[in-house]
Amino acid sequence: MFGLISLIRLHFIPKLVSRADLVKQYGRWAVVTGGTAGIGKAYAEELASRGINIILISRSKEKLEAVAKDIAETYKVETAVIVADFSKGREVYSSIKEALRDQDIGILVNNVGVFYSYPEYFTRLSEDKVWEIVNVNIAAANMMVHIVLPGMVQRKRGAIVNVSSGSCCKPTPQMAAYSASKFLLAQYIPEWFWVWGMQILNSALRRDAVSHRIY
Ligand SMILES: NC(=O)c1ccc[n+]([C@@H]2O[C@H](COP(=O)([O-])OP(=O)(O)OC[C@H]3O[C@@H](n4cnc5c(N)ncnc54)[C@H](OP(=O)(O)O)[C@@H]3O)[C@@H](O)[C@H]2O)c1
């Protein structure tokens, strides 16, 4: 029943009313991690179609520049790119922080995420794969929030979108590390910011805006 209500509220009702002005509501720029392919690219394009300038972050400079150019030309917005490999862990964030300094980041889409080459028992995962899951699926989202949230708090507006997965919601055989990393995105971070956001922003940063959905 709750699912049906959510479906109507999130997908049907918005189609009946005029689209929200995201620039006014959140700010001029959005950052999308892993924004050059798949779901991240779709987020970047949708936000650009709403007039938001886009900053893409991923590993391949060529892909970043091609997608940024395409988005800029198609939607007549500004774009920028940051080359970073989140699997490298802590070392990548100082340059990301520097690149985002003084930017009016209104929306952060924590999209980047990796899975295994195929479903596998946890004990058979390589150490490298375990660290990749931790660094890309968990640390990246936490650190990106750590970088952009102070500016959102200061401006009293902002939205953080965490791209989770259906596998977060139930124990999934041979996907333990992935499922757990997505559970954290779906549960831990939104709950944390629900408390923090309400206290600091006096409800300007709403729970709905920090879920894995976008409004
Ligand atoms: N696809 C699904 O069926 C599905 C289902 C549920 C949830 N999800 C979640 O949705 C999100 C996006 O999935 P997707 O399938 O759309 O991804 P995708 O098509 O594989 O795209 C991955 C994006 O992330 C970038 N990327 C990959 N590894 C990176 C790293 N180490 N550092 C920086 N950037 C990196 C890639 O660009 P570069 O290669 O240039 O770095 C690319 O832009 C993930 O969080 C995933 O867990 C996906």
The ligand as a Gaussian input file, in Angstrom:
#p B3LYP/6-31G(d) Opt

LIG

0 1
 N       22.779000      -0.640000     -13.640000
 C       21.954000      -1.202000     -12.787000
 O       21.188000      -2.144000     -13.100000
 C       21.878000      -0.692000     -11.375000
 C       20.907000      -1.193000     -10.514000
 C       20.837000      -0.696000      -9.226000
 C       21.720000       0.270000      -8.805000
 N       22.684000       0.703000      -9.650000
 C       23.606000       1.705000      -9.144000
 O       23.506000       2.836000      -9.993000
 C       24.775000       3.485000     -10.076000
 C       25.170000       3.656000     -11.529000
 O       25.189000       2.382000     -12.140000
 P       25.327000       2.257000     -13.725000
 O       25.076000       0.814000     -14.040000
 O       24.511000       3.317000     -14.375000
 O       26.892000       2.536000     -13.896000
 P       27.761000       2.467000     -15.241000
 O       26.888000       2.503000     -16.449000
 O       28.699000       1.313000     -15.079000
 O       28.553000       3.852000     -15.163000
 C       29.546000       3.987000     -14.236000
 C       29.998000       5.434000     -14.182000
 O       30.888000       5.557000     -13.085000
 C       32.197000       5.914000     -13.537000
 N       33.140000       5.171000     -12.709000
 C       33.267000       3.831000     -12.581000
 N       34.230000       3.530000     -11.702000
 C       34.715000       4.718000     -11.259000
 C       35.733000       5.082000     -10.324000
 N       36.472000       4.149000      -9.705000
 N       35.982000       6.383000     -10.092000
 C       35.279000       7.358000     -10.756000
 N       34.296000       7.064000     -11.630000
 C       34.029000       5.765000     -11.891000
 C       32.230000       5.536000     -15.026000
 O       33.101000       6.336000     -15.799000
 P       34.658000       5.951000     -16.021000
 O       34.675000       4.535000     -16.474000
 O       35.172000       6.926000     -17.024000
 O       35.300000       6.156000     -14.699000
 C       30.786000       5.848000     -15.418000
 O       30.622000       7.247000     -15.607000
 C       25.749000       2.627000      -9.267000
 O       25.888000       3.185000      -7.985000
 C       25.071000       1.281000      -9.208000
 O       25.443000       0.552000      -8.066000
 C       22.783000       0.258000     -10.917000

